[in-house]
């Protein structure tokens, strides 16, 4: 279990680094391409912590609260990671200890909330659903039944790609 948590943390940090340095390219060259105002707070046992910067934050561990400014219900299961991109107000949330029926119920919840015109895949090992609300919010929910874990990606409003 410790190995999984550390692997998850490493992946989250890598994703955050790519999200903050590789996205939103500009024609201008900059001497400073790193994160700014970074604050790292980890527990003594290394099992939980928070990494924040001007660009966003990552929170990991077994006792994570659902983000207050996220306009979706928390899925059943244990939250183990929350990554927020402050600029785009995009969230990626990781969870584990979720049952298959709870995953199916969450997909139905997304449909009932108006997330439509996306994609849905379902088989023995995986459940996946994505959709967009008419107001522009976008959600993708992915669940893997063998380890009973998955992720939810939420974007406050999709911008049109030019």
MINUBA-639400 format. One line per 2 residues: their letters; for each residue x, y, z of N, C-alpha, C, O. Coordinates in steps of 0.2 Angstrom, whole numbers, plus 5000, padded with zeros to 4 digits. Atoms other than C-alpha are relative to their C-alpha. Layout:
N
A) X Y Z X Y Z X Y Z X Y Z ~ ...
% end
This chain:
162
XX) 5004 4994 5000 5000 5000 5000 5004 5006 5000 5003 5011 4997 ~ 4996 4994 5000 5014 5012 5004 5003 5001 4993 5004 5007 4991
XX) 4997 5000 5007 5022 5008 4987 4995 5004 4995 4997 5008 4991 ~ 5005 4997 5005 5006 5013 4978 4999 5007 5002 4998 5011 4997
XX) 5001 4993 4998 5004 5029 4988 5006 5004 4997 5005 5010 4995 ~ 4994 4997 5002 5022 5034 4984 5000 5001 4992 5002 5006 4989
XX) 5001 4999 5008 5019 5030 4965 4995 5005 4998 4996 5009 4994 ~ 5005 4995 5002 5003 5040 4965 5003 5007 5001 5001 5011 4997
XX) 4997 4993 4999 5012 5055 4973 5005 5002 4995 5005 5007 4992 ~ 4995 4998 5006 5026 5054 4960 4996 5001 4994 4998 5006 4990
XX) 5004 4999 5006 5013 5053 4946 4997 5007 5001 4997 5011 4996 ~ 5003 4993 4999 5004 5068 4953 5004 5006 4999 5003 5011 4996
XX) 4995 4995 5000 5019 5078 4955 5002 5001 4993 5003 5007 4990 ~ 4998 5000 5007 5024 5074 4937 4995 5003 4996 4996 5007 4992
XX) 5006 4997 5003 5007 5078 4931 5000 5008 5001 4998 5012 4996 ~ 5000 4993 4998 5007 5095 4940 5006 5004 4996 5005 5009 4994
XX) 4995 4997 5003 5024 5099 4933 4999 5001 4993 5000 5006 4990 ~ 5001 5000 5007 5019 5095 4915 4994 5005 4999 4994 5009 4994
XX) 5006 4995 5000 5002 5105 4918 5002 5007 5000 5000 5011 4997 ~ 4998 4993 4999 5011 5120 4924 5005 5003 4995 5006 5009 4995
XX) 4994 4997 5005 5026 5121 4912 4999 4999 4993 5001 5002 4989 ~ 5000 5002 5007 5020 5113 4896 4993 5003 4997 4993 5003 4991
XX) 5007 4998 5003 5002 5120 4894 5000 5008 5000 5004 5011 5003 ~ 5001 4993 5000 4997 5137 4889 5006 5004 4997 5008 5009 4999
XX) 4994 4997 5003 5012 5140 4878 4999 5007 4997 4993 5010 4996 ~ 5000 4993 5002 5016 5158 4872 5006 5001 4995 5010 4997 4995
XX) 4995 4998 5005 5026 5166 4858 5006 5003 5004 5012 5003 5001 ~ 4994 4997 4996 5037 5174 4872 5004 4995 5003 5002 4990 5005
XX) 4996 5004 4997 5052 5166 4878 5001 5002 5007 5002 5009 5008 ~ 4999 4998 4993 5055 5166 4897 5006 4997 5003 5007 4991 5002
XX) 4994 5003 4997 5070 5164 4907 4998 4995 5006 5002 4991 5008 ~ 5002 5004 4994 5060 5157 4922 4994 4996 4998 4988 4999 4997
XX) 5006 5005 5002 5049 5142 4917 4998 4996 5006 4994 4991 5005 ~ 5001 5004 4994 5048 5135 4935 4994 5002 5003 4991 5007 5001
XX) 5006 4998 4996 5034 5135 4947 5002 5006 5005 5008 5007 5007 ~ 4998 4994 4996 5033 5151 4958 4996 4999 5007 4991 4996 5007
XX) 5003 5000 4993 5029 5153 4977 4998 4993 5002 4992 4992 5003 ~ 5001 5007 4998 5030 5134 4980 5000 4999 5007 5005 5001 5010
XX) 5000 5002 4993 5025 5128 4997 4998 4992 5000 4993 4990 4998 ~ 5001 5008 4999 5027 5109 5002 4999 4999 5007 5003 5001 5011
XX) 5001 5002 4994 5019 5102 5017 4998 4993 5000 4993 4991 4998 ~ 5002 5007 4999 5020 5084 5021 5000 4997 5007 5003 5001 5011
XX) 5001 5003 4993 5016 5073 5036 5007 4997 5001 5011 4995 4997 ~ 4994 5003 4998 5030 5066 5046 5001 4993 4997 5007 4991 4996
XX) 4999 5007 5003 5027 5048 5039 5000 5000 4993 5001 4995 4990 ~ 5000 5000 5007 5026 5054 5021 4994 4997 4997 4994 4996 4991
XX) 5006 5003 5003 5009 5047 5019 4995 5005 4997 4990 5003 4994 ~ 5005 4994 5002 5000 5064 5016 5004 5006 4999 5009 5007 5002
XX) 4997 4994 5000 5004 5081 5011 4996 5005 4995 4991 5003 4992 ~ 5003 4995 5004 5000 5097 5001 5006 5003 4996 5011 5005 5000
XX) 4995 4996 5004 5010 5105 4987 4996 5006 4997 4991 5004 4993 ~ 5004 4994 5003 5004 5123 4982 5005 5004 4997 5011 5005 4999
XX) 4997 4995 5004 5010 5136 4970 4995 5005 4998 4989 5004 4999 ~ 5005 4995 5004 5003 5151 4961 4996 4997 4995 4990 4999 4994
XX) 5004 5003 5006 4998 5139 4947 4995 4995 5002 4991 4993 4998 ~ 5004 5005 4997 4989 5126 4958 5002 4997 5006 5006 4999 5009
XX) 4999 5004 4994 4989 5113 4971 4999 4993 4999 4996 4991 4994 ~ 5001 5008 5000 4991 5094 4974 4999 4999 5007 5003 5001 5012
XX) 5001 5003 4993 4984 5086 4990 5000 4993 4999 4996 4990 4995 ~ 5000 5007 5000 4987 5068 4993 5000 4997 5007 5002 5000 5012
XX) 5001 5004 4994 4984 5055 5007 4993 4997 5000 4990 4996 4996 ~ 5006 5003 4999 4970 5046 5014 4994 5004 5004 4988 5001 5004
XX) 5005 4996 4997 4960 5060 5023 4999 5006 4997 5001 5012 5000 ~ 5000 4994 5004 4957 5072 5010 4992 5003 5000 4988 4998 4999
XX) 5006 4997 5000 4942 5084 5010 4998 5001 4992 5002 5003 4988 ~ 5003 4999 5007 4931 5086 4994 5001 5008 4999 4999 5012 5004
XX) 4999 4993 5001 4935 5103 4987 4993 5004 5000 4988 5002 4997 ~ 5006 4996 4999 4922 5117 4992 4998 5003 4994 4992 5004 4993
XX) 5002 4997 5006 4922 5125 4976 4999 4996 4994 4998 4998 4988 ~ 5001 5004 5006 4919 5110 4965 4992 4998 5000 4989 4996 5005
XX) 5007 5001 5001 4901 5109 4959 4998 4993 4998 4993 4992 4993 ~ 5002 5007 5001 4899 5090 4959 5000 4997 5007 5003 4999 5012
XX) 5000 5004 4994 4895 5078 4973 5006 4995 5000 5009 4993 4995 ~ 4994 5004 4999 4909 5068 4980 4998 4992 4999 4993 4990 5001
XX) 5002 5007 5001 4909 5050 4973 5001 4996 5007 5006 4998 5011 ~ 4998 5004 4994 4909 5036 4986 5006 4997 4999 5008 4996 4993
XX) 4993 5003 5000 4926 5029 4990 5004 5005 5004 5002 5010 5007 ~ 4996 4996 4996 4941 5036 4998 5004 5005 4995 5008 5002 4991
XX) 4996 4995 5004 4949 5052 4990 5007 4999 5002 5009 4999 5008 ~ 4993 5001 4998 4968 5049 4989 5004 5006 4996 5010 5006 4998
XX) 4996 4995 5003 4973 5064 4978 4995 5005 4997 4990 5003 4993 ~ 5004 4995 5003 4966 5081 4972 5005 5005 4997 5010 5007 5001
XX) 4996 4996 5004 4975 5091 4959 4996 5006 4997 4991 5004 4994 ~ 5004 4994 5002 4969 5109 4955 5005 5004 4996 5010 5006 4998
XX) 4997 4995 5004 4975 5120 4941 4997 5006 5001 4991 5007 4998 ~ 5003 4994 4998 4972 5137 4947 4998 5005 4994 4993 5008 4994
XX) 5001 4995 5006 4973 5146 4930 4993 4998 4996 4989 5002 4995 ~ 5006 5002 5004 4960 5135 4921 4994 4997 5005 4989 4996 5002
XX) 5004 5002 4995 4951 5130 4937 4997 4992 4998 4992 4991 4999 ~ 5001 5007 5002 4952 5111 4932 5003 4996 5006 5008 4997 5009
XX) 4999 5005 4995 4952 5097 4944 5002 4993 4997 4998 4991 4993 ~ 4999 5008 5001 4959 5079 4943 5000 4997 5007 5004 4999 5011
XX) 5000 5003 4993 4954 5069 4958 5000 4992 4999 4997 4989 4995 ~ 4998 5007 5000 4960 5051 4962 4996 4997 5006 4996 5000 5011
XX) 5004 5003 4994 4950 5039 4973 5002 4993 5000 5004 4990 4995 ~ 5000 5007 4999 4951 5021 4979 4994 4997 5004 4990 5001 5007
XX) 5005 5003 4996 4940 5009 4988 4993 5001 4998 4989 5002 5003 ~ 5007 4999 5003 4925 5011 4977 4997 4994 4997 5001 4990 4994
XX) 5003 5006 5003 4913 4997 4973 4997 5002 4993 4996 5007 4991 ~ 5003 4999 5007 4907 4994 4955 4993 5003 5000 4992 5008 4996
XX) 5007 4997 5000 4889 4998 4959 5000 5008 5002 4996 5012 4999 ~ 5000 4993 4998 4894 5015 4967 5003 5004 4994 5001 5009 4992
XX) 4997 4997 5006 4904 5019 4951 4994 5001 4994 4994 5006 4991 ~ 5005 4999 5005 4889 5015 4940 4995 5005 5002 4992 5009 4998
XX) 5005 4995 4997 4878 5026 4952 5003 5007 4998 4999 5011 4997 ~ 4997 4994 5001 4890 5040 4950 5000 5002 4992 4999 5008 4991
XX) 5001 4998 5007 4889 5039 4931 4993 5002 4998 4992 5007 4995 ~ 5008 4998 5001 4870 5040 4932 4999 5007 5003 4996 5011 5000
XX) 5001 4993 4997 4872 5055 4943 5003 5005 4995 4999 5010 4995 ~ 4997 4995 5005 4883 5064 4930 4995 5001 4994 4994 5006 4992
XX) 5005 4999 5005 4870 5060 4917 4994 5004 5002 4991 5009 4999 ~ 5005 4997 4997 4856 5066 4928 5001 5008 5001 4997 5012 5001
XX) 4998 4993 4999 4866 5082 4931 5000 5004 4994 5002 5010 4994 ~ 5000 4996 5006 4866 5086 4913 5006 4999 4996 5007 5003 4991
XX) 4994 5001 5004 4883 5080 4907 4998 4995 4995 4997 4989 4996 ~ 5002 5004 5006 4879 5073 4890 5005 5001 4994 5010 5005 4994
XX) 4996 4999 5006 4886 5072 4872 5007 4998 5001 5011 5002 4998 ~ 4993 5002 4999 4902 5063 4878 5001 4993 4997 4998 4991 4992
XX) 4998 5007 5001 4908 5045 4878 4998 4996 5006 5000 4998 5011 ~ 5001 5005 4995 4903 5030 4888 5003 4993 4998 5001 4991 4992
XX) 4997 5007 5001 4913 5014 4889 4998 4996 5006 4999 4998 5012 ~ 5001 5005 4994 4909 4999 4900 5001 4993 4998 4999 4991 4993
XX) 4998 5007 5001 4916 4982 4902 5001 4997 5007 4999 5000 5012 ~ 4999 5004 4994 4920 4969 4915 5005 5004 5005 5004 5004 5011
XX) 4995 4997 4996 4935 4979 4921 5000 5007 5001 5003 5010 5006 ~ 4999 4993 5000 4932 4997 4918 4993 5003 4998 4989 5001 4995
XX) 5006 4996 5001 4918 5010 4918 5003 5007 4998 5007 5010 5002 ~ 4997 4993 5002 4921 5027 4909 4994 5004 4997 4990 5001 4993
XX) 5006 4995 5002 4909 5042 4906 5003 5007 4999 5007 5009 5004 ~ 4999 4993 5001 4912 5059 4899 4995 5004 4997 4991 5001 4993
XX) 5006 4996 5002 4900 5073 4896 5001 5007 5001 5005 5009 5005 ~ 5000 4992 5000 4898 5092 4894 4993 5002 5002 4988 5000 4999
XX) 5006 4997 4998 4884 5102 4902 4999 5006 4995 5004 5008 4992 ~ 5001 4994 5004 4876 5116 4891 5003 5006 5002 5005 5010 4997
XX) 4997 4994 4997 4884 5129 4902 5008 4999 4999 5011 5004 5000 ~ 4993 5001 5001 4901 5122 4897 5004 4996 5005 5010 4994 5003
XX) 4996 5004 4996 4907 5112 4912 5001 4993 4997 4996 4990 4993 ~ 4999 5007 5003 4915 5095 4907 5003 4996 5006 5006 4998 5010
XX) 4997 5004 4995 4918 5080 4917 5001 4993 4997 4998 4991 4992 ~ 4999 5007 5002 4926 5063 4914 5001 4996 5006 5005 4998 5011
XX) 5000 5004 4995 4924 5049 4926 5003 4993 4998 5000 4990 4993 ~ 4997 5006 5002 4935 5033 4925 5001 4996 5006 5003 4998 5011
XX) 4999 5004 4995 4934 5018 4936 5003 4993 4998 5000 4990 4993 ~ 4997 5006 5002 4944 5002 4936 4998 4995 5006 5000 4996 5012
XX) 5004 5004 4995 4935 4988 4945 5005 4995 5004 5004 4993 5010 ~ 4996 5005 4997 4950 4976 4949 5004 5004 5006 5004 5001 5012
XX) 4997 4996 4994 4960 4989 4961 4995 5004 5003 4996 5007 5009 ~ 5005 4996 4998 4943 4998 4964 5002 5007 5001 5001 5010 5006
XX) 4998 4993 5000 4950 5015 4960 4999 5003 4993 4997 5000 4988 ~ 5001 4997 5006 4949 5028 4947 5001 5008 5001 5004 5010 5006
XX) 4999 4992 5000 4948 5047 4943 4994 5003 4998 4990 5001 4994 ~ 5005 4996 5003 4937 5061 4940 5004 5007 4998 5007 5010 5002
XX) 4998 4994 5003 4942 5076 4929 4995 5005 4999 4990 5003 4996 ~ 5005 4995 5001 4932 5092 4930 5003 5006 4998 5008 5009 5001
XX) 4998 4994 5003 4934 5107 4920 4994 5005 5001 4988 5004 4998 ~ 5005 4996 4999 4924 5122 4925 4996 5003 4994 4990 5003 4993
XX) 5003 4998 5007 4921 5128 4907 5005 4999 4995 5010 5001 4995 ~ 4996 5001 5006 4928 5121 4891 5000 5006 4996 4995 5009 4994
XX) 4999 4995 5005 4935 5134 4880 5001 4997 4993 5003 4992 4992 ~ 5000 5002 5007 4933 5133 4861 5007 5000 4998 5011 5005 4999
XX) 4993 5001 5003 4949 5127 4853 5000 5004 4993 4996 5003 4989 ~ 5000 4997 5006 4954 5139 4839 5005 4997 4995 5006 4999 4989
% end
